[in-house]
Amino acid sequence: MPVNFAVDDGAVVLRTSPYSQLAREGTDREVGFEVDLVDVEAHSGWSVLVQGRCTRDRHASDAPTPWVTGPRTLGLRIEARAVSGRRLSPPHAERA
């Protein structure tokens, strides 16, 4: 599910509704958080996966304001245990 997020001292922070699926099923558990960027025209992109424990964060005001409407009062913090990623580059032109 798309969310607005920030990185704070190596952890991912975000705000969500206390009634969201993320809040109900992801709090106090190991989770995966993925961020992707695709540039269709350049045939390139990247993907980063953060794995770690998701906990409630009392400093929800530090997280970015979500773009979606409605109350997003629950701050969540994912302390990175492992970070991996991949960069996709356009294929090199074949030599004639």
N, C-alpha and C positions, 0 to 999 in steps of 0.2 A: 504494500500500500504506500503511495507517495506521502512523504512528510517533509516539512522544513526542518533542517537540523543545523547544528554547529559542532565544531570540535573544540573541546575545552580540556586542556592539559592531557591530551591523548585519549580522551573519552568522547563518545558521541552523545550530545544532549539534544533533546527534543521535547515538545509539548504535545499532548493529546487529550482527548476527552477521557475522564475517569471511567466512562462507560464503553469505551472503544474495545474492539477485539484485542488490539495491542496491549491495552491496560489489563484486560482480564486474563489473557493467556501468556503475555510476555514478561510480566513483572516477577522478579525474584527467580529468574530462570536464565539458562544459557540460551543466547539468541544469535542469529546471524543478521547483519545489517549490510545491505549492498547498495552501492552507488555506481551508476553507469553514465557514460556520456558517449553518444554516437553522432558522428559527423557523416551523414549520408553522402554529401557531395565529395568530401575528401577521402571517403572509404577508410575512415579511421575511427578510433574510439578507445575507451578504457573502461575497466571495471575494477572496483575495490570491494573486498569483503572483509568486514570486521566481525570477529567472533568474540563474545564475552558475556558477562553477567549483566542483565538489565535490572536496575533497581529504581525505586522512586527517588526523585531529586527534589529536595526542598527549595532549591534555587531555580525554580521554573522560569523566573524572569530573565535568567541568563540565556535561555533557549530562544531561538528566533520565533517571531510571531507567525503562526500558521496562516497560510493563504485562505484556507477554507473558513467558512463562517461557523459560528457556534462556540460555546465555551470549551476552551482547550486549556484547562487549569492544572492538569497533572503533568509534572515534569518527570521525564525519564532519563536515565544516564546508563550508557553501555560502556563499561570499563573494558577496553580492548585487551584481550588475552592473546589474540592472534590477528594479524593483518596480512592479507594476500591480495594480489592484483594481477592484472594483465593489460597490456597495451596492444592494441591492434593498429598496425600501420598499413598503408596502401602497398600493394604489391609493386615491386620494382619493374619498370618497363623493360621488356625483353630487348636485347641488343639485336639490331638487324644485321 
